[in-house]
Amino acid sequence: MDKNIYIAGHKGLVGSSISRQLTAKGFSKIITRSHQELDLLDRKKVFDFFGQENPQWVFLAAAKVGGIYANNTYPADFLLENLKIQNNIIEACYQFGVEKLLFLGSSCIFPKLAPQPIKEEYLLTSPLEPTNEAYAIAKIEGIKLCAAMNRQHGTNYISVMPANLYGFNDNYRSPNAHALPMLLRRFHEAKMKQEKEVLVWGTGKPRREFLFSDDLAEACLFLMENCEAKDIGEFINIGIGKDCTILELAQEIKNVVGFKGEIVFDSSRPDGTPRKLLDVSRMNALGWSAKTSLKEGLKRTYEDFLTNPEIRL
């Protein structure tokens, strides 16, 4: 409980959940820096920070993230910035002897038409989804770099691939938000304005798996406390093991928000990957499984949305 633990990206959806989980478990030496205090794109500043703070555990949750629109519009930014953040932190972990690193990826690393549910070994077996290819390539590089460090230098770097995430402190700022928080905000605003309908991108047919961020944080701490990189392999999937259509998601959000109008789909907009359901059998076999249902998670997320207006700005 007295380890120095650095959370990169502590203000974000994942980082804030990890911070809460660590605090609840009794870890007291949690190191954080805002973007204003530490620019993770600057290699020298990152190395100076590691030299001063000497973290023993590192959670790499910092990343440039966004939905279909953002990924498709700014591919160079997503690729370049994520590569810089990852490389700077992973190299600093090695140079300063960090005991254990947990690198957070994304299920978008898998092929667009991967067999379902998606097993870890399906990585790089066929082409990626074009709309988020740049982000996916950056995350794949992070996985491969951690694996290379483990193999060449004997480090203990664990990579995890979570399902689509949602929860407290999410990004609701359109147009860069992911599908779930963007829909939640649209339905809320439509309710406040007493509008008759909410427009949703695509056909509503794609299937997605949604994992509550606090469940992911619990899983990450479980791995750090109980597992070694050599026992996991290159990476491990973390999810709830169930998916739903975008139409079903929209209906759930509509019910949670209390919107009384209609849901209308714009089929001229991209659907993205047809389905993304992770095979989480390896994680379950280790002794961990997700606890929060989509309905319960959406209810808690909407309560956070209502009580924290600053996250909507």
C-alpha positions in Angstrom: 0.0 0.0 0.0 3.0 2.3 0.2 4.1 2.1 -3.4 4.5 5.3 -5.4 1.9 5.0 -8.1 1.7 7.4 -11.1 -1.5 7.6 -13.1 -1.0 9.2 -16.5 -4.3 10.7 -17.5 -5.8 10.8 -14.0 -8.5 13.3 -14.9 -10.0 11.3 -17.8 -12.6 8.6 -17.8 -10.2 5.7 -17.1 -7.6 7.5 -15.1 -10.1 9.0 -12.6 -11.7 5.5 -12.2 -8.3 4.0 -11.4 -7.6 6.8 -8.9 -10.8 6.1 -7.1 -10.2 2.4 -7.1 -6.7 2.8 -5.6 -7.9 5.2 -2.9 -10.7 2.9 -2.0 -8.2 0.0 -1.6 -6.0 2.1 0.7 -3.2 3.1 -1.6 -2.0 6.5 -0.4 1.0 7.5 -2.5 -0.8 8.4 -5.8 1.1 10.7 -8.1 -0.8 12.8 -10.6 0.0 15.7 -12.9 -2.4 17.8 -15.1 -1.5 18.5 -18.7 -0.6 22.0 -17.6 1.9 20.6 -15.1 3.4 17.9 -17.3 3.2 17.8 -21.1 3.5 14.1 -21.9 4.4 14.9 -25.5 7.7 16.4 -24.3 10.2 13.6 -23.7 12.6 15.7 -21.6 9.8 16.8 -19.2 8.6 13.2 -18.9 12.1 11.9 -18.1 12.7 14.8 -15.6 9.4 13.9 -13.9 10.2 10.2 -13.6 13.6 11.1 -12.2 12.1 13.3 -9.5 9.1 11.1 -8.5 10.5 7.6 -9.0 7.2 5.8 -9.4 7.1 2.1 -8.7 3.8 1.4 -10.5 2.5 3.2 -13.6 -1.0 3.2 -15.1 -0.7 4.6 -18.7 -4.3 5.9 -19.2 -3.3 9.1 -21.0 -4.3 9.3 -24.7 -5.8 11.4 -27.4 -9.2 9.9 -27.9 -12.4 10.5 -29.8 -15.3 9.0 -31.7 -15.7 8.2 -35.4 -15.8 11.9 -36.5 -12.7 12.9 -34.6 -10.7 9.8 -35.6 -11.6 10.1 -39.3 -11.0 13.9 -39.4 -7.6 14.1 -37.5 -5.8 10.8 -38.2 -2.3 12.4 -38.2 -3.0 14.0 -34.8 -4.3 10.7 -33.3 -1.3 8.7 -34.6 1.5 11.2 -33.8 0.3 12.3 -30.4 -0.5 8.9 -29.1 2.8 7.5 -30.3 4.7 10.3 -28.5 2.8 9.9 -25.2 3.2 6.1 -25.2 6.9 6.0 -26.2 7.9 8.7 -23.7 6.2 7.0 -20.8 7.2 3.4 -21.7 10.8 4.4 -22.3 10.9 6.4 -19.0 9.5 3.4 -17.1 12.5 1.3 -18.4 15.1 4.0 -17.8 14.0 4.7 -14.2 13.3 1.1 -13.2 9.6 1.1 -12.8 8.5 -2.2 -11.2 5.2 -2.6 -13.1 3.4 -0.8 -15.9 -0.2 -1.2 -17.1 -0.8 0.0 -20.6 -4.4 0.6 -21.7 -5.3 0.0 -25.3 -8.7 -0.2 -27.0 -10.8 -2.8 -28.7 -10.5 -0.9 -32.0 -7.1 -2.5 -32.4 -8.8 -5.6 -33.8 -9.6 -6.2 -37.5 -12.8 -4.7 -38.8 -14.2 -8.1 -39.7 -12.7 -10.2 -36.9 -14.6 -13.4 -35.9 -16.9 -12.9 -32.9 -16.3 -12.9 -30.0 -12.9 -11.5 -30.5 -10.0 -13.5 -29.1 -6.6 -11.9 -28.3 -4.9 -13.9 -31.0 -7.0 -12.2 -33.7 -4.8 -9.1 -33.6 -3.3 -8.3 -37.0 -5.0 -11.1 -38.8 -6.9 -8.8 -41.3 -7.4 -5.1 -42.1 -8.5 -2.5 -39.5 -11.6 -0.3 -39.6 -10.5 2.6 -41.8 -12.2 5.3 -39.7 -10.1 4.7 -36.6 -7.0 3.1 -38.2 -4.6 5.8 -37.0 -5.6 5.4 -33.3 -5.6 1.6 -33.6 -2.1 1.6 -35.1 -0.8 3.7 -32.2 -2.3 1.4 -29.6 -1.0 -1.7 -31.4 2.5 -0.1 -31.3 2.1 0.4 -27.5 1.2 -3.3 -27.1 4.2 -4.4 -29.2 6.6 -2.0 -27.5 5.6 -3.3 -24.0 5.9 -6.9 -25.2 9.3 -6.1 -26.8 10.5 -4.5 -23.5 9.4 -7.6 -21.6 11.2 -9.9 -24.0 14.4 -8.0 -24.4 14.8 -6.4 -21.0 12.8 -8.6 -18.6 10.4 -5.8 -17.7 6.9 -6.4 -16.2 4.6 -4.4 -18.5 1.0 -5.6 -18.8 -1.3 -4.5 -21.7 -5.0 -4.6 -21.5 -7.7 -4.2 -24.2 -11.0 -2.9 -22.7 -14.3 -2.9 -24.5 -16.0 0.4 -25.3 -16.0 2.4 -22.1 -18.4 4.8 -20.4 -18.8 6.2 -16.9 -17.9 9.1 -14.6 -15.9 12.1 -16.1 -16.6 11.0 -19.6 -16.2 13.4 -22.6 -19.5 14.8 -23.7 -18.1 17.5 -25.9 -19.4 17.0 -29.4 -18.1 16.3 -32.1 -15.1 14.5 -30.4 -17.1 12.4 -28.0 -17.7 8.7 -28.3 -21.1 7.3 -29.3 -22.5 6.6 -25.8 -21.7 9.9 -24.1 -22.7 11.8 -27.3 -26.0 10.1 -27.3 -26.6 10.6 -23.6 -26.0 14.3 -24.1 -28.2 14.5 -27.2 -31.1 12.8 -25.4 -30.7 15.0 -22.4 -30.7 18.2 -24.4 -33.7 17.0 -26.5 -35.6 16.4 -23.3 -34.7 19.8 -21.9 -35.8 21.5 -25.2 -38.9 19.2 -25.5 -37.9 18.2 -29.0 -39.8 15.5 -30.9 -36.9 13.4 -32.1 -33.2 12.6 -31.6 -31.1 11.9 -34.7 -28.6 9.0 -34.4 -25.7 8.3 -36.8 -25.8 5.2 -38.9 -28.4 2.4 -39.3 -28.5 1.4 -35.6 -27.5 -2.2 -36.6 -23.9 -2.4 -35.4 -23.3 -4.2 -32.2 -21.1 -2.9 -29.4 -20.0 -4.1 -26.0 -20.0 -1.4 -23.2 -17.9 -1.7 -20.1 -18.4 0.6 -17.0 -15.2 2.4 -16.3 -15.2 1.5 -12.6 -15.3 -2.1 -13.5 -12.3 -1.6 -15.8 -10.4 0.1 -13.0 -11.1 -2.8 -10.6 -9.8 -5.2 -13.3 -6.6 -3.2 -13.8 -5.8 -3.2 -10.1 -6.6 -6.9 -9.9 -4.0 -7.6 -12.6 -1.4 -5.4 -11.0 -1.8 -7.1 -7.6 -2.2 -10.7 -8.8 -0.6 -11.2 -12.2 2.7 -10.9 -14.0 3.2 -10.0 -17.6 4.7 -13.4 -18.4 1.5 -15.0 -17.3 -0.7 -12.8 -19.5 1.1 -12.7 -22.9 1.1 -9.7 -25.1 -2.2 -8.4 -23.8 -5.6 -9.5 -22.3 -9.2 -8.5 -23.1 -11.3 -6.8 -20.5 -15.1 -6.6 -21.1 -18.5 -7.6 -19.8 -19.0 -10.4 -22.4 -22.3 -9.1 -23.7 -23.2 -6.6 -26.5 -26.2 -4.8 -27.9 -27.1 -2.9 -31.1 -26.8 0.8 -31.3 -30.6 0.9 -31.6 -30.8 -1.0 -28.3 -28.3 1.4 -26.7 -30.2 4.4 -27.9 -33.4 3.0 -26.4 -31.7 2.3 -23.1 -30.4 5.9 -22.9 -33.8 7.3 -23.9 -35.4 5.4 -21.0 -32.7 6.4 -18.5 -32.9 10.1 -19.5 -36.7 10.1 -19.7 -36.9 11.4 -23.3 -40.5 11.0 -24.7 -39.8 11.6 -28.4 -38.7 9.4 -31.3 -35.3 7.9 -32.3 -34.4 8.6 -36.0 -31.4 7.0 -37.7 -29.3 8.8 -40.4 -28.2 5.9 -42.6 -26.0 8.2 -44.7 -23.6 8.4 -41.8 -20.9 5.7 -41.2 -21.7 2.7 -39.0 -18.1 1.7 -38.4 -17.2 -1.8 -37.5 -20.2 -4.1 -37.7 -19.6 -5.8 -34.4 -17.1 -5.7 -31.5 -17.6 -8.2 -28.8 -14.6 -9.3 -26.8 -13.8 -12.9 -25.8 -13.1 -12.3 -22.0 -12.7 -16.0 -21.1 -9.0 -15.5 -20.2 -9.7 -12.7 -17.8 -12.6 -14.6 -16.3 -10.4 -17.6 -15.8 -8.0 -15.5 -13.8 -10.8 -14.9 -11.3 -12.3 -11.5 -12.4 -15.5 -10.6 -14.2 -17.5 -7.4 -14.7 -20.3 -6.6 -12.2 -22.1 -3.6 -13.6 -25.0 -4.1 -16.1 -25.5 -1.6 -18.9 -28.8 -0.4 -17.4 -27.2 0.2 -14.0 -24.1 1.8 -15.5 -26.1 4.2 -17.6 -28.2 5.2 -14.6 -25.1 6.0 -12.6 -23.4 7.8 -15.5 -26.4 10.0 -16.1 -26.5 10.9 -12.4 -22.9 12.0 -12.7 -23.7 13.9 -15.9 -26.5 15.8 -14.0 -24.5 16.6 -10.9 -21.2 17.6 -12.6 -22.1 20.3 -15.2 -18.5 21.2 -15.8 -18.0 17.9 -17.7 -20.5 19.0 -20.3 -18.7 22.2 -21.1 
